[in-house]
Amino acid sequence: MLSRIVGSTPVRGRTPGVISRARRLATGLAAGALCVSMGAGAGTVLASPAGATQPGTAALATTSLKTDLLPGLTLLTASAADAHTVLHIGVGLAQSPALSAAESRYAAGLYTPGSADYHQFLTPARFDAEFGIPRSTVQAVQRWLIKGGLEVTETAGAGNWIQASGSVARIEKLMHVTISRYSSKGVTFLANDSAPTVPAGDSIETVVGLNTLQHFSIPRTIKGLPAGSPSPSLGCAPSCVYTPQNLWSMYDMPATVGGKTVTQGQGMTMGVFGEGKSSDVISNLRLFEKAMHLPQVPVTVHDVGKGPFTDDSGQVEWDLDTQASTGMAPKVKGIQLYFASSLSDADVETEFSSWVSDPSGPPTMNASFGECETDPANTLWEAEPPQVGQFAGDGDNLEPVAEKTLEQATIEGRTLFAAAGDTGSSCPLAALPVIGAGNGIVNQGQPMENYPCASDWAVCVGGTVLYSDGSATSPKRNLEYAWPYTGGGSAAFIAEPAWQKKVSAVDHPCVVDPSGNPYASGTVCRGAPDVAAMSGDIATNAYDIYANGAASSEGGTSLSSPLWVGMWTRIQSAARKSLGFANPNLYQVGENAAADAKDFFDVTIGTNGLYQAGTGWDYVSGWGVPNVAALMQTLDGKVTATNNAGPGAVSAAAPARCPLLWANAKHTATDTLGNSDPQLSLVNGSMSSNKAKKLLVVKLTVENLSATVPAGASGEDWYMTWQVGKTTYFAQAQLGAIPSSTPTFDDGTVVVTGSEHQYQSAHTDTGAFHAGKNGSIVIDVPLANVKLKWGSLLAGPAGATYTEEGVPPNPSGVGAASLQAVDSGGPSNSYRVGGSCIQSK
């Protein structure tokens, strides 16, 4: 799934006798690496040899990423990896220090009452415009990957993450590494034997996915209630399996309060991160809804990344996530599944970036998986490696990028709830040197936190064991204590966020950050969890779900987290405006003694290994479990659903009007032929509407338009793209090099077929060239062509220009030409048909 195409290179192909033309799209800029055959077999994309150097070009300066190397590999025996094995990798790009600091200041202001930025949440397009990586930098990295023979499959809207796939052989050559096969303690994996080499000066801070060891894990199946366990209607002796309705009663979600019907999530959307096959998850959700007498919740599936999406091994986990969240908010507007092909570090970050880049992405998401936080000691093991198989310094490799991605989510007013894990006051080790390692039910003795639970930009949810009073109709809490295997404790390298600084119980010192740089004296590490909810205890306590087509019972913190997703969705549904990131709100309540006593049930019994539950916030259960209706009234002032609840609340309060969709600073672009080309130098882009003629009028202004193609080029192209829903449309003008050539205009859609993206021209349009300084290209697009109505919203309009090189096609369609990117503009603002430019902020 592409939320927006950034730096895309269309390659035109013409088929004799056919008016409409398909433009193959490689998501990235090939800069001479792509060409297209326009005779027999027209449309075939040919790539230049991986690593080929263009004649007359100097070697690029490079740098080595020493942190992107597993520790201890020298103690293992390496064997050759299959050169054809395809890996999904991701390249993380860092902002400049100044821009990163500006983003952090804005995030702080968003959640500081009295600040000018308080609750002024940004849309993805506005975030990209203000804090995104420069497009020229993104395009340079895309070119490097494509020249190396890799396929770019995803690019974050903010440009800080680019995912690509390619064979082991091509990745080895591009990054100057050898990827070998290793085995340790029964675990076989691929890994690079040296630090990858990447272009210097392109802001690349990490390459994720060069090994197959580092990945997120989900808990083992946590069912084990004996056959014939009594149903909730028979009480909770000796065991208890709860329905959603039972939890509504025990967690204070009544049908009415003060004579008013309490919201059940109306108007809101929420989502789940997962991997693999989603069809069985939806089928089981339908069985669950029927059995529990709940309405069918609309489901939207986003398959992100390369695929394939066929793995069904995690189905029970995703069943639990969807049925727990919708069970708590059964009247939600919809649930969205962001599924990758695996839980590798690279695939998970692609899920995160796809969510925050999606303007229709849900404000509340769930992640029931975890991995050890990043350990800066990784780089030290080169001198003194650990024991064979004991990758003590391992942990996740995506954290440097993911932290900024999740911070972006909070700037957009969104919340990620993450399971604390089922390994007690420890984290799931990547290698398996001890029995039970991985995300199983055992404390593994690694006193670090699960990630993303440990993130400053996620709500970490711990687990409890909950027993009711046995009532058949409206059960109440009889006993609730911390589950001994719930995750929690102090992060090792992540400092506590601003909203946690007032909690005196968070008191473990932080010495160095994830990069190994020392913190200021007195810095305290992030404490987790933030809150808790029922996880069950395997043997006597669980949640009723459907899995593999049959009734089942499940638990773990993988239940606790989606329960909170559903409960927070109820709370958001009643809000007068978006509350944004949940944690600042939850801590504000917890720090107020009166509100805390009313809105949370304080879990004071239990341990998770190193820590003991106690009064107030603790490293085992956080603030405790919610009394939902009471918490809702404290935060929202009411309990009924509001008409404006939903994704629309996750934006600025009142959109301002603006004259242009986007504008560039004054410049003159240079094409790959070395021509200084003012007519391909974009100044700005705008749109207008003609109601009488039912037209969308697209306008691109350039520095100086002469309508003459420069020497050496066979043509020039101008594009404007935009999104409506999940469809990307374009309007295009093209000019040939023949002196008598007249401009042509057309429109169409960007079509995805498997891993291939195409600009598919569907209609020929009318338009005009207005020559001269600040000249313009105007394209008249019939609304019906691009399925627009009066009032339709066009998201993320962006401009791009290209030079055609090579032999132009003759009337029979024979010839070869390639397109080289020259300039781009936007995206920044949106446009409503019949209205005007609408600022994203």
Secondary structure by P-SEA (a helix, b strand, c coil): ccccccbbbbbbbbcccccbbbbbbccccccccccccccccccbbbbcccccccccccccccccccccccccccccccccccccbbbbbbbbbbccaaaaaaaaaaaaaaaccccccccccccaaaaaacccccaaaaaaaaaaaaaaccccccccccccbbbbbbcaaaaaaaacbbbbbbbccccccccccbbbbcccccccccccccccccccccccccccccccccccccccccbbbbcaaaaaaaaccccccccbbbbccccbbbbcccccccaaaaaaaaaaaaaacccccbbbbbbccccccccccaaaaaaaaaaaaaaacccccbbbbbccccccaaaaaaaaaaaaaccccccbbbbccccccccccccccccccccccccccccccaaaaaaaaaaaaaaabbbbbbbccccccccccccccccccccccccccccccccccccccbbbbbbbbbbcccccccccccbbbbcccccccccccccccccccccccccccccccccccccccccccccccccccccccccccbbbbbccccccccccaaaaaaaaaaaaaaaaaaccccccccaaaaaaaaacaaaaacccccccccccccccccccccccccccccaaaaaaaaaccccccccccccccccccbbbbbcccccccbbbbbcccccccccccccccccccccccccbbbbbbcccccccccccccbbbbbbbbbcccccccccccccccccbbbbbbcccccccccbbbbccccccccccccccccbbbbbbccccccccccccccbbbbbbbbbccccccccccbbbbbbbcccccccccccccccccccc
